Amino acid sequence: RRHTRFKCDWSSDVCSSDLLLGRRYMAAQSFSSPQGKFMAKERTFSIIKPDATRRNLTGAINAKIEGAGLRIVAQRRVKWKQADAKKFYAVHKARPFYKDLVKFMTSGPIVIQVLEGENAVAKYRQVMGATNPANAEAGTIRKEFAESIKANSVHGSDSPENAKKEIKMCFKAKDRKSTRLNSSHT
Ligand code: CMP
C-alpha cells in the first residue's frame, strides 16, 4: 500500500509548532478507512458556545462529535474578551446581529476545539445542523440543544481554508506546545 506524502500547506507558524502537526510533512495525516484505503485527514475548528457550557452540555456535545467519527485533537475552555469575539466574527461586522453576537459570545465560558477526521469540515457541519435550530435536522446538535438562532450551541468552520485561519487565531503558542498529536491513535 502506498502512503501519499502531502506537503503541509498550513502557515509556517503553525506547521513548525508542536501543536497540531508536529512536523512539516503530513505523512501521519492519513489513515486507514474501513475499506483499507488511505484517506486524507482534515481538521476543522469548533466552538461550544456559552449557552451550552452554561447548561453543562460540553460532554453531550463531545459525545455527538465523537459519535460521528470525529476526533477532538485539541480542546481548551476559555472566556473571550470583547476584542476576541469581535476579531473572530469580524466577517459578520455589517450584520444587524453582530453586536448582540459579540455580547453573547462573551457572556460565559466557551470551549474551543480542533476536530480531525475524513471530511471534518463538512462532517461537523452535518453533525451541528442548520444555524437556526428550527431548521435543523433531527439528531443534530443544534436541533437537540440550541436555544435560538443566536444561542445555537456550537460553531464550526465553513471551509478548510477558514478552519486553518480560525485554528491559528484561537490556539496560541502556549496551547500549541501542550497539544501534541499522537499519531498512534489513528
Ligand atoms: P455561527 O455558526 O457561529 O456563525 C455566526 C453566528 O451568528 C451564528 O452561528 C449565530 O450564533 C449568529 N447568528 C446568525 N444569524 C443570526 C441571526 N439572524 N440573529 C442572531 N444571531 C445570528
Residues whose N, C-alpha, C, O or C-beta is under 5 A from the ligand:
A	BS01	CMP	F97 L101 I149 K150 A151 N152 V154 H155 G156
